[in-house]
């Protein structure tokens, strides 16, 4: 296994997530079910999506909850 060249160092700005952007997108983005990349999918380690890409947000949670209940 290779060790990342910056292992043990503080992250640079581009490595950090923009939390306000994530939260905003979670509540405002409307996923398009016809766009495959905006559908939520699950794997062995949980969901595979991001609110900034329209692939995991409040509407996904509501749809999943409705499907289960």
HELIX and SHEET records of a PDB file:
HELIX    1   1 UNK A   13  UNK A   15  5                                   3    
HELIX    2   2 UNK A   19  UNK A   28  1                                  10    
HELIX    3   3 UNK A   36  UNK A   38  5                                   3    
HELIX    4   4 UNK A   51  UNK A   53  5                                   3    
HELIX    5   5 UNK A   58  UNK A   68  1                                  11    
SHEET    1   A 2 UNK A  42  UNK A  43  0                                        
SHEET    2   A 2 UNK A  46  UNK A  47 -1                                        
END                                                                             
